[in-house]
Amino acid sequence: AENPVRNYAGLTNYKELFTGFLGGGFRQDLVNAVYYSVMLLAGAIGTGLIIAILLDNKPRGEAVFRTIFLYPMSLSFIVTGTIWRWLLAPQGGVNILPTYAGLKPLEFKWLSSTGAIFEFIWQNLLLIGLYIVAAVLIVAGLMAIKQDPPRALKRFLLPGIAIGLATWLFGDLLPKALFMEETHGFNLATIGIIMATIWQYSGYTMALYLAGFTGISQDLRDASMLDGATTAQYYRYIALPMLKPITISAVIILSHISLKMFDLIFAMTGPDNAETGHPALNMYLTTFRANDFAKGAAIAIILFLIAATFIIPYLISSYRQRSTR
């Protein structure tokens, strides 16, 4: 038609995704993305840090181990997904390892389990969000109270306690996010995908921390040892605080990677496994299979905003640090 009718949709697509009857799949994918991010950050940073500390003490064959641990990062997500799909096959791979010790094989369905833990009701999303905000503020205040007690009390502790107390007292008055009861949680089928991602990116965080440890003067380490510090105390109180910028960089980069796991999930479980879904995969299916370009674009904007929540605070902090120099 020469003059087609255009109706402004406004936030209709976003409302449908978060509160609509047909948006349950996206909501579970969004929950999966949160768990993917948290588990990847904890696993990759923790594992990479441990490996970096071990290699920093110059064991025999350090160069060989460094190459071995860094190698998975050179693989694409498609290759990693194919390898781990074989390893986590129900009738082979990891599940048959106990048989070599005379034990029964495992029966866990790594990529197709329908079990879930840490479940919550989506109706209470606003209530849960307020409790999380209160907890974050209180923890931030406790971490900053030694350096600047008045600022920590005013900016973090008091607001956190106030939000938590108000939520506890008046939480029942908050509007429900959904008109029906809908349960979401940590799907056990995502464990295999998380394991594959940690395996691939632990070497990356290892390289970051190892480079940071190498940049610390040996004289500083020797002086701490002369003062009676143990190896654990040296890393906890001296080395790791000095590598805070590296940790922040690792968190930001890994957070972005956790939002771009489309190809890994596609290779390991395919596009139709609802238990291991991800917003990026949902965006692809909504746009190109369901031909719902408007809703697919809405999912893309949501992913963009999630990514921005990680990078914008970092950019603001970096700008402030540069302006104070």
C-alpha positions as a Markdown table, in Angstrom:
| # | Residue | x | y | z |
|---|---|---|---|---|
| 1 | Ala | 0.0 | 0.0 | 0.0 |
| 2 | Glu | 1.1 | 3.5 | -0.7 |
| 3 | Asn | 0.1 | 4.8 | 2.7 |
| 4 | Pro | 0.3 | 1.9 | 5.1 |
| 5 | Val | -1.2 | 2.4 | 8.6 |
| 6 | Arg | 1.5 | 2.7 | 11.2 |
| 7 | Asn | 0.7 | 2.0 | 14.8 |
| 8 | Tyr | 3.2 | 3.1 | 17.4 |
| 9 | Ala | 3.9 | 0.1 | 19.6 |
| 10 | Gly | 5.7 | 2.0 | 22.4 |
| 11 | Leu | 6.9 | -0.4 | 25.0 |
| 12 | Thr | 4.4 | -3.1 | 24.1 |
| 13 | Asn | 7.1 | -5.7 | 23.1 |
| 14 | Tyr | 9.1 | -5.1 | 26.2 |
| 15 | Lys | 6.0 | -5.5 | 28.3 |
| 16 | Glu | 5.1 | -8.7 | 26.5 |
| 17 | Leu | 8.6 | -10.1 | 27.1 |
| 18 | Phe | 8.7 | -9.4 | 30.8 |
| 19 | Thr | 5.0 | -9.8 | 31.8 |
| 20 | Gly | 3.2 | -11.3 | 28.9 |
| 21 | Phe | 1.7 | -14.8 | 28.8 |
| 22 | Leu | 3.9 | -15.9 | 25.8 |
| 23 | Gly | 7.1 | -14.4 | 27.2 |
| 24 | Gly | 7.9 | -17.3 | 29.6 |
| 25 | Gly | 10.6 | -18.7 | 27.4 |
| 26 | Phe | 12.4 | -15.3 | 27.2 |
| 27 | Arg | 12.2 | -14.9 | 31.0 |
| 28 | Gln | 13.8 | -18.3 | 31.6 |
| 29 | Asp | 16.5 | -17.4 | 29.0 |
| 30 | Leu | 17.2 | -14.2 | 30.9 |
| 31 | Val | 17.5 | -16.1 | 34.1 |
| 32 | Asn | 19.9 | -18.5 | 32.4 |
| 33 | Ala | 22.0 | -15.5 | 31.2 |
| 34 | Val | 22.3 | -14.3 | 34.8 |
| 35 | Tyr | 23.5 | -17.7 | 35.9 |
| 36 | Tyr | 25.8 | -18.0 | 32.9 |
| 37 | Ser | 27.4 | -14.7 | 33.8 |
| 38 | Val | 27.8 | -15.3 | 37.5 |
| 39 | Met | 29.1 | -18.9 | 37.1 |
| 40 | Leu | 31.5 | -17.8 | 34.3 |
| 41 | Leu | 32.9 | -14.9 | 36.3 |
| 42 | Ala | 33.4 | -17.0 | 39.5 |
| 43 | Gly | 34.7 | -20.1 | 37.7 |
| 44 | Ala | 37.0 | -18.5 | 35.1 |
| 45 | Ile | 38.4 | -15.8 | 37.4 |
| 46 | Gly | 38.9 | -18.2 | 40.3 |
| 47 | Thr | 40.4 | -21.0 | 38.2 |
| 48 | Gly | 42.6 | -18.6 | 36.3 |
| 49 | Leu | 43.8 | -16.9 | 39.5 |
| 50 | Ile | 44.7 | -20.2 | 41.1 |
| 51 | Ile | 46.7 | -21.4 | 38.0 |
| 52 | Ala | 48.4 | -18.0 | 37.8 |
| 53 | Ile | 49.5 | -18.2 | 41.4 |
| 54 | Leu | 50.9 | -21.7 | 40.9 |
| 55 | Leu | 52.8 | -20.7 | 37.8 |
| 56 | Asp | 54.0 | -17.5 | 39.4 |
| 57 | Asn | 56.0 | -19.7 | 41.8 |
| 58 | Lys | 58.0 | -21.0 | 38.8 |
| 59 | Pro | 57.4 | -24.7 | 38.9 |
| 60 | Arg | 59.3 | -27.0 | 36.6 |
| 61 | Gly | 57.8 | -26.9 | 33.1 |
| 62 | Glu | 56.1 | -23.5 | 33.6 |
| 63 | Ala | 56.3 | -22.6 | 29.9 |
| 64 | Val | 54.7 | -25.9 | 28.9 |
| 65 | Phe | 51.8 | -25.6 | 31.4 |
| 66 | Arg | 51.3 | -21.9 | 30.5 |
| 67 | Thr | 50.9 | -22.9 | 26.8 |
| 68 | Ile | 48.5 | -25.8 | 27.7 |
| 69 | Phe | 46.2 | -23.7 | 29.8 |
| 70 | Leu | 46.2 | -20.9 | 27.3 |
| 71 | Tyr | 45.5 | -23.1 | 24.3 |
| 72 | Pro | 41.7 | -23.5 | 24.7 |
| 73 | Met | 41.3 | -19.7 | 24.3 |
| 74 | Ser | 42.5 | -20.0 | 20.7 |
| 75 | Leu | 39.5 | -22.2 | 19.8 |
| 76 | Ser | 36.2 | -20.9 | 18.5 |
| 77 | Phe | 33.0 | -21.5 | 20.5 |
| 78 | Ile | 31.8 | -23.9 | 17.7 |
| 79 | Val | 34.9 | -26.1 | 18.2 |
| 80 | Thr | 34.6 | -25.9 | 22.0 |
| 81 | Gly | 30.9 | -26.8 | 21.8 |
| 82 | Thr | 31.5 | -29.8 | 19.6 |
| 83 | Ile | 34.3 | -31.1 | 21.8 |
| 84 | Trp | 32.3 | -30.8 | 25.0 |
| 85 | Arg | 29.1 | -32.2 | 23.4 |
| 86 | Trp | 31.1 | -35.4 | 22.8 |
| 87 | Leu | 32.5 | -35.3 | 26.4 |
| 88 | Leu | 29.1 | -34.8 | 28.0 |
| 89 | Ala | 27.3 | -37.4 | 25.9 |
| 90 | Pro | 24.9 | -39.5 | 28.1 |
| 91 | Gln | 26.5 | -42.8 | 27.2 |
| 92 | Gly | 30.1 | -41.7 | 27.0 |
| 93 | Gly | 32.7 | -39.2 | 27.9 |
| 94 | Val | 32.6 | -37.9 | 31.5 |
| 95 | Asn | 29.8 | -40.3 | 32.5 |
| 96 | Ile | 31.9 | -43.4 | 31.9 |
| 97 | Leu | 35.0 | -42.2 | 33.8 |
| 98 | Pro | 34.0 | -43.9 | 37.0 |
| 99 | Thr | 33.9 | -47.3 | 35.2 |
| 100 | Tyr | 37.7 | -47.2 | 34.9 |
| 101 | Ala | 37.8 | -47.3 | 38.8 |
| 102 | Gly | 35.4 | -50.2 | 38.9 |
| 103 | Leu | 32.4 | -48.0 | 39.7 |
| 104 | Lys | 29.0 | -47.6 | 38.0 |
| 105 | Pro | 28.8 | -45.0 | 35.3 |
| 106 | Leu | 27.2 | -41.6 | 36.0 |
| 107 | Glu | 23.7 | -41.2 | 34.8 |
| 108 | Phe | 23.5 | -37.4 | 34.9 |
| 109 | Lys | 22.1 | -35.8 | 31.7 |
| 110 | Trp | 24.5 | -32.9 | 31.4 |
| 111 | Leu | 22.8 | -31.1 | 28.5 |
| 112 | Ser | 19.2 | -32.3 | 28.7 |
| 113 | Ser | 18.4 | -32.5 | 32.4 |
| 114 | Thr | 15.1 | -30.9 | 33.3 |
| 115 | Gly | 15.9 | -30.4 | 37.0 |
| 116 | Ala | 16.4 | -26.9 | 38.5 |
| 117 | Ile | 17.6 | -25.4 | 41.8 |
| 118 | Phe | 17.5 | -21.9 | 43.3 |
| 119 | Glu | 14.0 | -21.5 | 42.0 |
| 120 | Phe | 12.0 | -18.3 | 42.5 |
| 121 | Ile | 8.6 | -17.0 | 41.5 |
| 122 | Trp | 8.7 | -14.4 | 38.7 |
| 123 | Gln | 5.8 | -12.6 | 40.3 |
| 124 | Asn | 8.1 | -11.6 | 43.2 |
| 125 | Leu | 10.8 | -10.2 | 40.8 |
| 126 | Leu | 10.5 | -6.6 | 42.1 |
| 127 | Leu | 10.7 | -7.8 | 45.7 |
| 128 | Ile | 13.7 | -9.9 | 45.0 |
| 129 | Gly | 15.4 | -7.0 | 43.1 |
| 130 | Leu | 14.9 | -4.7 | 46.0 |
| 131 | Tyr | 16.5 | -7.2 | 48.4 |
| 132 | Ile | 19.4 | -7.6 | 46.0 |
| 133 | Val | 19.9 | -3.8 | 45.8 |
| 134 | Ala | 19.8 | -3.6 | 49.6 |
| 135 | Ala | 22.3 | -6.4 | 50.0 |
| 136 | Val | 24.7 | -4.9 | 47.4 |
| 137 | Leu | 24.6 | -1.5 | 49.2 |
| 138 | Ile | 25.2 | -3.1 | 52.6 |
| 139 | Val | 28.1 | -5.2 | 51.3 |
| 140 | Ala | 29.7 | -2.1 | 49.5 |
| 141 | Gly | 29.3 | -0.1 | 52.7 |
| 142 | Leu | 31.0 | -2.8 | 54.8 |
| 143 | Met | 33.9 | -3.0 | 52.3 |
| 144 | Ala | 34.4 | 0.8 | 52.3 |
| 145 | Ile | 33.8 | 1.5 | 56.0 |
| 146 | Lys | 37.5 | 1.1 | 57.0 |
| 147 | Gln | 38.6 | 3.7 | 54.4 |
| 148 | Asp | 35.9 | 6.3 | 54.8 |
| 149 | Pro | 33.4 | 5.6 | 57.6 |
| 150 | Pro | 31.1 | 8.7 | 57.1 |
| 151 | Arg | 30.9 | 8.2 | 53.3 |
| 152 | Ala | 30.3 | 4.4 | 53.7 |
| 153 | Leu | 27.5 | 5.0 | 56.2 |
| 154 | Lys | 25.8 | 7.8 | 54.3 |
| 155 | Arg | 26.0 | 6.4 | 50.7 |
| 156 | Phe | 25.8 | 2.7 | 51.3 |
| 157 | Leu | 24.9 | 1.3 | 54.7 |
| 158 | Leu | 22.0 | 3.6 | 55.6 |
| 159 | Pro | 20.3 | 3.4 | 52.2 |
| 160 | Gly | 20.8 | -0.3 | 52.1 |
| 161 | Ile | 19.3 | -0.9 | 55.5 |
| 162 | Ala | 16.4 | 1.5 | 54.7 |
| 163 | Ile | 15.6 | -0.3 | 51.4 |
| 164 | Gly | 15.9 | -3.7 | 53.0 |
| 165 | Leu | 13.7 | -2.7 | 56.0 |
| 166 | Ala | 11.1 | -1.0 | 53.8 |
| 167 | Thr | 10.9 | -4.0 | 51.5 |
| 168 | Trp | 10.5 | -6.4 | 54.4 |
| 169 | Leu | 7.7 | -4.3 | 55.9 |
| 170 | Phe | 5.8 | -3.2 | 52.8 |
| 171 | Gly | 6.8 | -5.9 | 50.3 |
| 172 | Asp | 3.3 | -7.3 | 50.1 |
| 173 | Leu | 2.1 | -4.0 | 48.7 |
| 174 | Leu | 4.4 | -4.1 | 45.7 |
| 175 | Pro | 2.8 | -4.8 | 42.3 |
| 176 | Lys | 3.3 | -8.3 | 40.9 |
| 177 | Ala | 5.4 | -8.7 | 37.8 |
| 178 | Leu | 3.1 | -11.3 | 36.4 |
| 179 | Phe | -0.6 | -12.1 | 36.8 |
| 180 | Met | 0.1 | -15.9 | 37.2 |
| 181 | Glu | 2.6 | -17.9 | 39.1 |
| 182 | Glu | 5.7 | -18.7 | 37.0 |
| 183 | Thr | 8.7 | -20.5 | 38.5 |
| 184 | His | 12.2 | -20.0 | 37.2 |
| 185 | Gly | 15.6 | -21.2 | 38.4 |
| 186 | Phe | 19.0 | -22.5 | 37.7 |
| 187 | Asn | 18.5 | -25.3 | 35.1 |
| 188 | Leu | 21.0 | -28.2 | 35.7 |
| 189 | Ala | 21.3 | -28.6 | 32.0 |
| 190 | Thr | 23.3 | -25.4 | 31.8 |
| 191 | Ile | 26.1 | -26.9 | 34.0 |
| 192 | Gly | 27.7 | -28.5 | 30.9 |
| 193 | Ile | 27.7 | -25.3 | 29.0 |
| 194 | Ile | 29.2 | -23.4 | 32.0 |
| 195 | Met | 31.9 | -26.0 | 32.3 |
| 196 | Ala | 32.9 | -25.6 | 28.7 |
| 197 | Thr | 33.0 | -21.8 | 28.9 |
| 198 | Ile | 35.1 | -21.9 | 32.1 |
| 199 | Trp | 37.5 | -24.4 | 30.4 |
| 200 | Gln | 37.9 | -22.1 | 27.5 |
| 201 | Tyr | 38.5 | -18.8 | 29.3 |
| 202 | Ser | 40.3 | -19.8 | 32.5 |
| 203 | Gly | 43.5 | -19.6 | 30.5 |
| 204 | Tyr | 42.7 | -16.0 | 29.5 |
| 205 | Thr | 42.3 | -14.9 | 33.1 |
| 206 | Met | 45.4 | -16.9 | 34.0 |
| 207 | Ala | 47.4 | -14.9 | 31.4 |
| 208 | Leu | 46.1 | -11.6 | 32.7 |
| 209 | Tyr | 47.0 | -12.3 | 36.3 |
| 210 | Leu | 50.3 | -13.9 | 35.4 |
| 211 | Ala | 51.3 | -10.8 | 33.5 |
| 212 | Gly | 50.2 | -8.7 | 36.5 |
| 213 | Phe | 52.3 | -10.8 | 39.0 |
| 214 | Thr | 55.3 | -10.6 | 36.7 |
| 215 | Gly | 55.0 | -6.8 | 36.8 |
| 216 | Ile | 55.3 | -6.7 | 40.6 |
| 217 | Ser | 58.8 | -6.0 | 41.8 |
| 218 | Gln | 60.6 | -9.0 | 43.3 |
| 219 | Asp | 62.0 | -6.7 | 45.9 |
| 220 | Leu | 58.5 | -6.1 | 47.2 |
| 221 | Arg | 57.9 | -9.8 | 47.6 |
| 222 | Asp | 61.3 | -10.3 | 49.3 |
| 223 | Ala | 60.5 | -7.5 | 51.7 |
| 224 | Ser | 57.2 | -9.0 | 52.6 |
| 225 | Met | 58.8 | -12.3 | 53.3 |
| 226 | Leu | 61.5 | -10.7 | 55.5 |
| 227 | Asp | 58.7 | -9.1 | 57.5 |
| 228 | Gly | 57.2 | -12.5 | 58.2 |
| 229 | Ala | 54.5 | -12.7 | 55.6 |
| 230 | Thr | 53.5 | -16.1 | 54.2 |
| 231 | Thr | 53.0 | -16.8 | 50.5 |
| 232 | Ala | 49.2 | -16.7 | 51.0 |
| 233 | Gln | 49.4 | -13.4 | 52.9 |
| 234 | Tyr | 51.6 | -11.9 | 50.2 |
| 235 | Tyr | 49.1 | -12.7 | 47.5 |
| 236 | Arg | 46.0 | -11.7 | 49.6 |
| 237 | Tyr | 47.3 | -8.4 | 51.1 |
| 238 | Ile | 49.9 | -7.2 | 48.6 |
| 239 | Ala | 49.7 | -8.8 | 45.1 |
| 240 | Leu | 45.9 | -9.1 | 44.6 |
| 241 | Pro | 45.0 | -5.5 | 45.7 |
| 242 | Met | 47.6 | -4.2 | 43.3 |
| 243 | Leu | 45.9 | -6.2 | 40.5 |
| 244 | Lys | 42.5 | -4.7 | 41.1 |
| 245 | Pro | 42.4 | -3.0 | 37.6 |
| 246 | Ile | 43.1 | -6.4 | 36.0 |
| 247 | Thr | 40.3 | -8.0 | 37.9 |
| 248 | Ile | 37.9 | -5.3 | 36.8 |
| 249 | Ser | 39.0 | -5.7 | 33.2 |
| 250 | Ala | 38.4 | -9.5 | 33.5 |
| 251 | Val | 35.0 | -9.0 | 34.9 |
| 252 | Ile | 33.9 | -6.7 | 32.1 |
| 253 | Ile | 35.3 | -8.8 | 29.3 |
| 254 | Leu | 33.9 | -12.1 | 30.7 |
| 255 | Ser | 30.5 | -10.4 | 31.3 |
| 256 | His | 30.4 | -9.5 | 27.6 |
| 257 | Ile | 31.4 | -13.0 | 26.6 |
| 258 | Ser | 28.6 | -14.4 | 28.7 |
| 259 | Leu | 26.1 | -12.4 | 26.7 |
| 260 | Lys | 27.6 | -13.7 | 23.4 |
| 261 | Met | 27.3 | -17.5 | 23.9 |
| 262 | Phe | 25.0 | -18.0 | 20.9 |
| 263 | Asp | 27.4 | -20.2 | 19.0 |
| 264 | Leu | 28.5 | -22.3 | 22.0 |
| 265 | Ile | 24.9 | -23.1 | 23.0 |
| 266 | Phe | 23.9 | -23.7 | 19.4 |
| 267 | Ala | 26.8 | -26.2 | 19.0 |
| 268 | Met | 26.2 | -28.1 | 22.2 |
| 269 | Thr | 22.4 | -28.3 | 22.6 |
| 270 | Gly | 21.0 | -26.9 | 19.4 |
| 271 | Pro | 18.4 | -24.0 | 19.1 |
| 272 | Asp | 15.4 | -25.9 | 20.5 |
| 273 | Asn | 16.6 | -26.9 | 24.0 |
| 274 | Ala | 14.5 | -24.7 | 26.3 |
| 275 | Glu | 16.5 | -25.7 | 29.3 |
| 276 | Thr | 19.8 | -24.2 | 28.1 |
| 277 | Gly | 18.3 | -21.1 | 26.2 |
| 278 | His | 19.9 | -17.7 | 26.1 |
| 279 | Pro | 18.5 | -14.3 | 25.1 |
| 280 | Ala | 20.9 | -14.1 | 22.2 |
| 281 | Leu | 19.6 | -17.5 | 20.9 |
| 282 | Asn | 16.0 | -16.3 | 21.6 |
| 283 | Met | 16.6 | -13.2 | 19.6 |
| 284 | Tyr | 17.8 | -15.2 | 16.6 |
| 285 | Leu | 14.8 | -17.6 | 16.8 |
| 286 | Thr | 12.3 | -14.8 | 17.3 |
| 287 | Thr | 13.6 | -12.7 | 14.5 |
| 288 | Phe | 14.4 | -15.3 | 11.8 |
| 289 | Arg | 12.2 | -18.3 | 12.6 |
| 290 | Ala | 9.1 | -16.6 | 14.0 |
| 291 | Asn | 9.7 | -13.5 | 11.7 |
| 292 | Asp | 8.8 | -11.2 | 14.6 |
| 293 | Phe | 11.4 | -8.5 | 13.9 |
| 294 | Ala | 10.0 | -6.1 | 16.4 |
| 295 | Lys | 10.2 | -8.4 | 19.3 |
| 296 | Gly | 13.7 | -9.6 | 18.2 |
| 297 | Ala | 14.8 | -6.0 | 18.1 |
| 298 | Ala | 13.5 | -5.5 | 21.6 |
| 299 | Ile | 15.5 | -8.5 | 22.8 |
| 300 | Ala | 18.6 | -7.0 | 21.1 |
| 301 | Ile | 18.0 | -3.7 | 23.0 |
| 302 | Ile | 17.7 | -5.5 | 26.3 |
| 303 | Leu | 21.0 | -7.3 | 25.6 |
| 304 | Phe | 22.6 | -3.9 | 24.8 |
| 305 | Leu | 21.4 | -2.4 | 28.0 |
| 306 | Ile | 22.7 | -5.3 | 30.1 |
| 307 | Ala | 26.1 | -5.0 | 28.5 |
| 308 | Ala | 26.0 | -1.2 | 29.1 |
| 309 | Thr | 25.5 | -1.8 | 32.9 |
| 310 | Phe | 28.9 | -3.4 | 33.0 |
| 311 | Ile | 30.9 | -1.1 | 30.8 |
| 312 | Ile | 29.5 | 2.4 | 31.7 |
| 313 | Pro | 30.4 | 2.3 | 35.4 |
| 314 | Tyr | 33.9 | 1.2 | 34.4 |
| 315 | Leu | 34.2 | 4.1 | 31.9 |
| 316 | Ile | 33.0 | 6.6 | 34.5 |
| 317 | Ser | 35.5 | 5.3 | 37.1 |
| 318 | Ser | 38.3 | 5.4 | 34.6 |
| 319 | Tyr | 37.5 | 8.9 | 33.6 |
| 320 | Arg | 37.4 | 10.1 | 37.2 |
| 321 | Gln | 40.8 | 8.5 | 37.9 |
| 322 | Arg | 42.3 | 10.2 | 34.9 |
| 323 | Ser | 40.8 | 13.5 | 35.8 |
| 324 | Thr | 42.3 | 13.4 | 39.3 |
| 325 | Arg | 45.8 | 12.7 | 38.1 |
